[in-house]
Every structure is written in structure tokens, then in C-alpha cells.
Amino acid sequence: MRLADIPIIVTRAEPGATETVERLKARGLTAILAPMLALVELPESQMPKPSDLSGLVFTSANGVRTYAARRSDRHLSAWCVGPATAQAARDEGFESVQESAGNAVDLANFIAERSPPSERPLLHVANAAATGVLRETLSANGHQTVFAPIYEMQPARSLPEPVAQLMDQNETSIVLVHSEKGASAFAAQAASRALSNCIGVAISERASQPLERLNLNAIYKAEAPKEDGLFAALEIALATLSA
């Protein structure tokens, strides 16, 4: 089988899933759109007025987009966890975008190094399932933080039919996972499927853990928890298949 013919299952939630599919197609690869999570807004979640805040903290591009859909202000500093989140903030018109690298703890330390504590709190806009590690790290550095869970990610109830057929036929395939929750959703739906010819490629160690419950041929993990790192791990997986 040619590498270009190996189906790559993209489990990322929209709108990022389509972006990943297009990136794979640009490399001449075959991609199957199969989001295992869906964003659901939580309109009842309350947020302080912009004038009562010293800045915004975003740990995902979805957080940026969901916030921007609810509020028109763009003057507050937007502290972003990585390049994809920072680009989403720029696309939404935020005037001051600060970009870190790594995870939520890295972002908190990035903020602490560059911004002195203020009497006004920072607003962390994120998924309802976000842990409190960012707020804890900022608090340890003297920063006040308010958490606004304005959306949640709900798992898919089934595999898309093209993916189910691949699994039933146990064809060679690759599954890409962008998050631990997305991997868990995929694992829940694929647990009873034949997967000995399926290879998992995960964006991080944590995202790979739910895949370990499955009978996959192999699991590759990105060295850096971002999409470029995921694609680098994918290249290694593809090279192994072509060896």
C-alpha cells in the first residue's frame, strides 16, 4: 500500500479538525474527518466586565473563539498558551496577543515573568473540564485569576461510518488524537473493534494514555504538545510503515 493511500483518521474537534484534514491533504495524504468531540457553549457562565479585568488568559483556540462570539472588546491583553491559540486571538482582532509555548503551567510562568500582579484579576476562559493548575501557579506568583468555563466538549456517541468500516475490515490506518479527552472518546467507541492494523499518533503522553487500552499496532507520541509535534510523530509512523 502506498503511504498516500493509508487513511488517517482525524479525531480533533471542529473547527480545527478541518484545518488538520487540509494540512494532511496538502502533503498528499488521505484524511478522514472524524471529530470525537463537539463544542457546546455554556451561556449561563458569567464573566466579569472587561473594565474589571487586567487581561485574558486562553488555553485553547476554542476558548478564544467562544469568548469572541460573546464579547466585542479586544483591548485587553490576550495571554495564549501556544501558536494556534495566539493565531486564533489575532484572527479575532485582539490588539495585544502574548504567545507562550508548552502547557498551562508554562503559560502561567510566562505571565508571571512578564506582567506584575494587579489589583484586577486575570480572566481564564476555557473548557469546563480545565484543571485549576494554571490558577494555582498564577496565585503562587501573586496573580488573581477568575475562571470562566464558557464551553464544554461532549464526546461523540458513535464512530463515523467510514471509520467503523475501516475498523471492521481491520485495514491499515492511522488515528490522530489532539487531546486526552478526544482519545478517551475514540477509545470508548473503538474498544470492541479490530485494531491490530491501526497505529495511534498522539499529541502528548497524556493524550496517548487512553489509546493504550486498545489493541493498536503501535502508538507514537509527539515530543512537543502542539500540532507541529504531532505531524513530526506522524512522519515517523509513516516512515516505519514504508520501511
Buried (B, 14 or more C-beta within 10 A) or exposed (E): EEBEEBBBBBBBBEEBBBBBBEBBEEBEBBBBBBBBBBBEEEEEBEBEEBEEBBBBBBBBBBBBBBBBEEBEBBEBBBBBBBBBBBBBBBEBEBEEBBBBBBBBEBBBBBBBEEBEBEEBBBBBBBBBEBEEEBBEBBBEBEBBBBBBBBBBBEBBEEBBEEBBEBBEEEBBBBBBBBBBBBBBBBBBBBEEBBBEBBBBBBBBEBBBBBBEEBEBBEBBBBEBBBBEBBBBBBEBBBEEBEE
